[in-house]
């Protein structure tokens, strides 16, 4: 009996000590009431409670928390009903206000988020709603943060998670997007064909210019070659005449050269031959040629 009594006493003492000594962990805060009224907020560390007088009213987490609310039906300015769900990132900054400021603060935030979202979306049309997420997020965060200050809550971010328009609106948007993609594809194809035609035309133009330039340069080169050839021929002829003049040829040589010229004319394609008007001159020319040939043989 004595052993059982001691066990009961020990259990009672342990229970009293457990209620008297409390250790608050990191990122937590305890709200303590004494005789039913708020007494203090216990932060991290060891705290002593007065038995039967102090009571732990609330354990509050000081970490940033996330609430994912279910989709809410909203109506846009152009009377389109859609479903929008939001995500709220908040943190408790004052455990006392969080405990005594509002009843069921999470439900209060959810209802405040739904009403604020309806007010904001009601001022926007469908297209603006789909393209103005940043505007919606910033306005909701500002309104919620200001409204939750008396509750000891700090709203850091509000994000629109999904915007779900009606099925017929989705089908119309998909058709519009498909038509827009087809239009862009047609524009790109047309621009590609246009660019290809321009490049082909520029290529043909450059080819014609290059061909004409090559023909012109070839003709210039050919003409320059012919001119150079004629110049060399005339220079050779001039040098030949100079050599003949420097050799001081006699009349017989000149007469013989004249006959050679007449012979070439006779064998040529000319239909007219110029003959000296005086046969006597011809005879004298022949005599001179004969004497020249004779002298040539004797020298040999």
QUIURZI-V158406 format. One record per pair of residues at least 24 apart in sequence whose C-alpha atoms are under 7 Angstrom apart, sorted by the first residue. I is the first residue (numbers start at 1). GAP is how many residues later the second one is. D is the distance in Angstrom with one decimal. If there is no record, write none. Layout:
I,GAP,D + I,GAP,D
//
This chain:
19,30,6.8 + 19,32,6.8 + 20,28,5.3 + 20,29,4.4 + 20,30,6.0 + 20,31,6.0 + 21,26,5.8 + 21,27,4.6 + 21,28,6.1 + 22,24,5.9 + 22,25,5.2 + 22,26,6.2 + 23,24,6.2 + 27,34,6.0 + 27,35,5.1 + 27,36,6.1 + 28,32,5.7 + 28,33,4.7 + 28,34,5.7 + 29,30,6.0 + 29,31,5.2 + 29,32,6.5 + 29,66,6.9 + 30,26,6.8 + 30,28,5.9 + 30,29,4.8 + 30,30,6.2 + 31,25,6.1 + 31,26,5.4 + 31,27,5.1 + 31,28,6.5 + 31,64,6.8 + 31,65,6.6 + 32,24,4.8 + 32,25,5.5 + 33,24,6.1 + 58,41,6.9 + 60,35,6.2 + 62,29,6.4 + 62,30,5.5 + 62,31,6.9 + 63,28,6.1 + 64,25,6.8 + 64,26,5.6 + 64,27,4.5 + 65,24,5.7 + 65,25,5.5 + 65,26,6.0 + 66,24,6.5 + 69,41,6.8 + 72,42,6.6 + 74,44,5.4 + 74,47,6.9 + 75,46,6.8 + 75,47,5.9 + 76,45,5.4 + 76,46,4.6 + 76,47,6.8 + 76,48,5.8 + 76,49,5.4 + 76,50,6.1 + 77,45,5.0 + 77,46,5.5 + 77,47,5.3 + 77,48,4.8 + 78,47,5.4 + 78,48,6.8 + 80,46,6.9 + 81,84,6.9 + 81,85,6.9 + 82,82,5.6 + 82,83,4.4 + 82,84,6.0 + 83,80,6.0 + 83,81,5.0 + 83,82,6.4 + 84,78,5.6 + 84,79,4.7 + 84,80,6.2 + 85,75,6.2 + 85,76,5.6 + 85,77,5.6 + 86,73,5.7 + 86,74,4.5 + 86,75,5.2 + 87,71,5.8 + 87,72,5.2 + 87,73,6.5 + 87,74,6.5 + 88,69,6.1 + 88,70,4.6 + 88,71,6.5 + 89,66,6.0 + 89,67,5.6 + 89,68,5.1 + 89,69,6.3 + 90,63,6.7 + 90,64,5.5 + 90,65,4.3 + 90,66,5.5 + 91,62,5.7 + 91,63,5.2 + 91,64,6.5 + 92,60,5.9 + 92,61,4.6 + 92,62,6.2 + 93,59,5.4 + 93,60,5.7 + 93,61,6.5 + 94,58,4.4 + 94,59,7.0 + 95,57,6.6 + 97,53,6.7 + 97,54,5.0 + 97,55,4.8 + 98,53,5.0 + 98,54,4.9 + 98,55,6.9 + 101,49,6.5 + 101,50,4.8 + 102,49,6.3 + 116,24,6.6 + 133,27,6.7 + 252,36,5.4 + 252,37,5.5 + 252,40,5.8 + 255,30,6.3 + 255,34,6.7 + 256,33,6.2
//
